[in-house]
Amino acid sequence: MKKGLYLIAVMLLLAGLYRGEEQMVLKKAVTICLECIGIG
C-alpha cells in the first residue's frame, strides 16, 4: 500500500517538473510572502 502511494507521488512530482510547474509555484509563493509583509 505505501509503496504504491510513494510511486504515485513520485510520478506526479516528475510530471510537474516535466511541465515546468515549479517556476509557477515559486512565483506564487513569493507573491504571497510579499503580500503578507505588506510589500506586494
C-alpha positions as CSV (number, residue, x, y, z in Angstrom):
1,M,0.0,0.0,0.0
2,K,2.7,2.5,1.0
3,K,4.9,1.6,-2.0
4,G,2.0,2.3,-4.3
5,L,1.4,5.7,-2.8
6,Y,5.1,6.6,-2.9
7,L,5.2,5.6,-6.6
8,I,2.2,7.7,-7.4
9,A,3.7,10.7,-5.6
10,V,7.0,10.4,-7.4
11,M,5.2,10.1,-10.7
12,L,3.2,13.2,-10.1
13,L,6.2,15.1,-8.9
14,L,8.1,14.2,-12.1
15,A,5.1,15.1,-14.2
16,G,5.0,18.5,-12.6
17,L,8.7,19.1,-13.1
18,Y,8.5,18.0,-16.7
19,R,5.8,20.6,-17.3
20,G,7.8,23.3,-15.7
21,E,5.3,24.0,-12.9
22,E,8.0,24.6,-10.2
23,Q,8.5,28.1,-11.6
24,M,4.8,28.9,-11.3
25,V,4.7,27.6,-7.7
26,L,7.8,29.6,-6.8
27,K,6.3,32.7,-8.3
28,K,3.1,32.3,-6.4
29,A,4.9,31.6,-3.2
30,V,7.0,34.8,-3.5
31,T,3.9,36.9,-4.3
32,I,2.0,35.5,-1.2
33,C,5.0,36.2,1.0
34,L,5.4,39.7,-0.2
35,E,1.7,40.4,0.4
36,C,1.9,39.0,3.9
37,I,4.6,41.5,4.9
38,G,2.9,44.4,3.1
39,I,5.3,45.0,0.2
40,G,3.4,43.4,-2.8
